[in-house]
Amino acid sequence: MMGGGEGKESLDDGEFLFRFRSVKALLDDDLERGGFQELEKQTIYFAQPDALNDPMEGLSDAFWDGDQVLWENLFRHYALSLIWYASAWLHVKPEEINQAKVGAWLTEEDLPSDFFRALYREFSSGFCAEIESTELASILGRRTVPMRRERLTNLLSLIHQTALSHLFRVFKKHDLSEFELPTLGRTGSSVKTVVNGWEAAALKPPTVKMPVEDQLEVEASISNMVSHQLELGMLSRLDDKNWARKLIALMARFPETYVDAFLRDLHFTPWRVACFSRRCTNASMWGTYGAEHRGAALVFRTEQRGGTRFFRVQGMVGTGAQGCELQVRSVTYRNRPPALDSFLEIAMLPMGKLERTWMRSQSGMPSARLKDVTNDMEAWRKAHWEKAIERATWKHPDWAHEDEQRLIASTVFTDDPAPEPLTYQFSQLDGIVFGMRMSSEDKLRIAKVIENKCRAEGRANFRFFQAYYSPSKGEMDIAELGLLWFE
């Protein structure tokens, strides 16, 4: 018999995870139409953050708090990323522009040839001179308010046309491109005026009920949104949309793309996530994730040790046949993402590259922030990992009804810890809840798969449940189907 009986554990005791799935995903064998045979294959798909339905997944409230050494290195690194991207941009077809990637992981040592390194040094030296990077970095290193994403994007946009103008002069000089931009005057003074203006605003008595850091970020955001509108105008006026998108990618969008690449490539190992809920009686969750109540909720049992719950999976890159235990993590609902000290959290480079590229000047002088990493490496690593988890487990309160629990797959061994769905043992699947609108035919199809698995493993304690509306409670509830027998 599969189903009821006395003494069964309550599904409300915190031992279980609920995963809403459609019948198609559970049973059908049709990958192109969303049929994954997840029940038969005992698989759980771990999604990349940008595949989830919340555009703020993995977002951090990043800020750049650096001294002169770090800011000078940022300008040189911007030049490095730009010349690398522009070299690909010159040769890629307009319709394939998305294949040209901005890689913030890049260091000078990663360039493919001595010629390319010499080309970069020539460009970087001239560009930094034109924007007066030493003095500009000195001003930025003394500022009162740290730079956040919108303001950094704004700052880089102010120097971007100077960078492009100088870059294509270098390209033309070496017969790499016939394309050339007009020569611009030195922009260092105007950029320094803007940066000094930000600092002056930070030191003034507040005129609005908003922290000055937020006020400066809002102003920069407005400027960046105006730029986006101008890009749309360009797209609307040019007949060749692919060529227009290619132009925009380099001429207008690169500063923002670079900042996003910095946040994507330099801080944390790539991660994937499997999403569950703490309960399965929320009608909205069934409507969104349970195929409009026609699907099911899988009931997974977790292991608890020392107040922490774990779930074992097989198939993650870098693990053996026994798989690995992933910690069950609760999502925290908050209005703002967790803060992230961008210079301090550069952890995706080996220590040697980190020092040479970011933490030391060209003359070898260390940044004052280097000691924040090296004085107690163990404490820094522990805090860094906690930041990574915090970033992957927060959502806005708008999502609080989901009462979400997560399994996070992440590894230092590869850029993708779970390119294929991970598997679990059948003993970890405690039961299945049928949706209120699930057809009898689909219930029988699911029950047949479970029957075969139970017989193969000699199991007699699988549980089925039915979701229903409880008039006495005035809400959705579930009832165990204790009379569901297998002959």
C-alpha positions, 0 to 999 in steps of 0.5 A, a space after each residue: 500500500 502506498 499512502 496513509 497510515 497512522 503516525 506519519 510525519 506532518 508536512 509542516 514540521 520543517 523537514 520537507 521541501 516542496 517543488 512545484 512542477 507541471 505534469 509535462 515536466 514530470 512525465 513527458 519526453 519532449 525536451 523542446 516542449 518542456 517535457 523532461 521526465 523529471 519523475 522517472 529520471 529523478 532529476 532537479 534542474 538548477 537554473 542560472 540566475 539570469 534564467 529565473 523570473 526575478 531580474 534582481 537575482 544575484 544583484 548586490 548593492 555594490 560600491 567601489 571604495 578604493 585609494 589612488 592605486 586601485 582607481 589608477 588600476 581600474 582605469 588601466 583595466 578599463 582600457 584593457 577590457 576595451 581594447 580586447 572587446 574592440 578587437 573582437 568588435 572589428 571582426 564580428 558580423 553585426 548580427 553576431 555582436 552578442 558573441 563579442 564579450 566583455 571579460 573583466 577577468 582579463 589581465 595583461 598576462 592573459 593577452 595572446 601575444 607580445 604584439 597585443 601587449 605592446 598595443 595595449 600598453 601604448 593605448 593605455 598609456 596615452 588614454 590615461 595621460 589624456 584623462 589625467 588618470 593619476 590626478 583623477 585617481 587621487 581625487 577619487 581616492 579621497 572622496 567621502 562617499 563611495 562610488 556605486 554602480 550608477 555613478 561608476 557607469 556615469 564616470 566611465 561614460 564621461 571618459 569613454 569617447 576619449 578612450 575610443 578616439 585614442 584607441 582607434 588612432 592606435 588601431 589605424 597607426 598599426 593598420 588594424 582598422 581604417 575606422 577613426 573617430 574625431 580627436 577630442 580635447 583632453 577630458 581630464 579637467 571636465 571629468 575632475 570637475 564632475 567628480 569634485 562636484 559630487 564631493 562638494 554635494 556630499 559635504 553640503 547640508 542635506 536638502 532632501 530627506 535622502 542620504 546623499 549617497 542615494 541622492 547622487 546615485 539617483 542623479 547618475 541613474 537619471 543621466 544613464 537612463 537618458 543615454 538609454 533613451 538616446 540609444 533607442 532613438 538611434 535604433 529607430 532612425 537607422 534602417 540597418 538595426 544590426 549595424 545600429 546595435 553593433 555601434 551602440 554596443 561599443 560606442 554607448 553601452 560599453 561603460 555599463 557593460 564593463 561595470 556589469 562584467 566587473 560584478 559578474 566576473 571578478 567576485 564570486 564563483 558561478 552558481 546555479 540554484 534550485 528553488 523550493 518552498 517551505 509549504 505547499 498551500 499557497 494558491 498563488 504559488 500553485 497558479 504560478 509554478 504548478 501549471 495553474 493548479 494542474 501540476 504537482 508539488 514534489 515533497 522532498 525529505 531533508 537531513 538535519 544536523 545541528 540545526 542545519 538542513 541538507 539535501 544530497 544530489 549527484 552529478 555536480 561538477 567536481 563531485 564523485 559518484 556519491 554526490 555532495 550535500 547542499 545546504 538548504 538555505 532560506 531566502 531573506 526578503 529585504 528592500 535592498 540587496 546586500 552591500 558589496 565592497 567591490 574592490 575588497 571582494 575581487 576573489 576570482 583571480 589568483 593572489 599574484 594576479 590580484 596584486 599585480 593587476 589591482 592591488 599594486 601600482 605600476 611602481 609596486 606600491 601596495 594599495 592600502 586595501 591590500 592588507 584587508 585581504 592579506 592580514 587574515 586570509 582565513 577570515 577574509 575567505 570566510 566573510 567572502 563566502 558568506 557574502 556570496 551566499 547572502 547575494 544568492 539568497 535575498 529577494 524583494 519583499 514582493 516575493 515573500 509569499 513564496 516562502 522560498 528555500 534554495 539549494 545553491 550549486 557552486 564550485 571553483 572547478 568550472 564556470 558551470 557547476 551543473 550544466 545538466 540536471 542533478 539527480 537524487 535518490 528515490 528515498 529522498 522523495 517522500 511524497 507528491 501533492 496533486 494540484 486541485 485541477 489535476 486530471 485523474 488521468 495525470 494522477 494515474 500516470 504519476 502513480 504508475 511511475 511511483 508504483 514501479 519505483 516503489 516495487 523496484 526498491 521494495 518501498 511501502 511508505 510513499 505518500 500521496 496528497 490532494 490539494 483542496 479548498 477548505 471551507 472551514 479554514 477559508 484557505 487551501 489545504 492538503 489531505 493525505 490519500 490514505 486509500 490509494 493502493 497498488 495491487 
